Each structure stands twice: as C-alpha cells, then as structure tokens.
Amino acid sequence: MKLNPCPSTGETSGSCPGYVIDHIIPIKRGGEDTPSNMQWQTLKDAKTKDRIE
C-alpha cells in the first residue's frame, strides 16, 4: 500500500511487522480489491474480525 506506509516501520514497501492488509468491505461481500477498500489492521484485530465475517 504505497499510499499508506506501514504503521510499525513507516516504509511503503517490504514487510509490516504486526500488521496485515484488511479489506474494509470483504471481497466475498462485494468489496473491491483496490487501495480505497484497504487498510492496515493489527494481527490481533484481524483475527477478531475474521471470526465474525
């Protein structure tokens, strides 16, 4: 996500320790695979969100 640097490193490329890219509106619910539908999410929050989706 070149427009949004990694919250833990500030870098726009490479790994982002402790974070994953999350689709705000899940693709399986009609969300697009575009930067405007993506955000950084902590691993902990991602696990919680994945359980309810």
C-alpha atoms as one frame of an Amber mdcrd trajectory, in Angstrom:
protein
   0.000   0.000   0.000   2.253   2.717  -1.287  -0.158   5.489  -0.303  -0.290
   4.320   3.297   3.061   3.454   4.882   3.326   0.621   7.375   2.298   1.851
  10.843   5.156  -0.018  12.534   8.027   0.868  10.173   6.898   3.883   8.165
   8.062   2.140   4.991   5.986   1.887   1.805   7.440  -1.463   0.745   8.537
  -4.679   2.383   7.039  -6.425   5.370   4.963  -4.690   8.015   5.528  -6.499
  11.327   2.389  -6.896  13.398   0.008  -5.743  10.661  -1.921  -7.172   7.722
  -3.810  -5.521   4.899  -7.546  -5.684   5.543 -10.350  -5.207   3.037 -12.788
  -2.763   4.646 -15.685  -4.318   2.728 -14.790  -8.001   2.328 -14.347  -9.173
  -1.256 -16.818 -12.003  -0.626 -19.413  -9.339   0.229 -18.821  -7.332  -2.941
 -15.891  -5.203  -1.828 -13.267  -4.256  -4.385  -9.622  -5.305  -4.334  -8.479
  -1.696  -4.608  -6.441   0.591  -2.338  -9.559   2.590  -1.436 -11.012  -0.579
   0.148  -7.847  -1.494   2.062  -6.481  -0.518   5.459  -3.749  -1.653   7.830
  -5.039  -3.822  10.650  -3.190  -5.288  13.611  -2.868  -9.066  13.644  -4.955
  -9.198  16.836  -7.781  -7.164  15.309  -7.625  -9.203  12.088  -8.118 -12.454
  13.986 -11.144 -10.985  15.765 -12.637  -9.632  12.532 -12.059 -12.916  10.698
 -14.070 -14.782  13.344 -17.146 -12.619  12.789 -17.009 -12.362   8.988
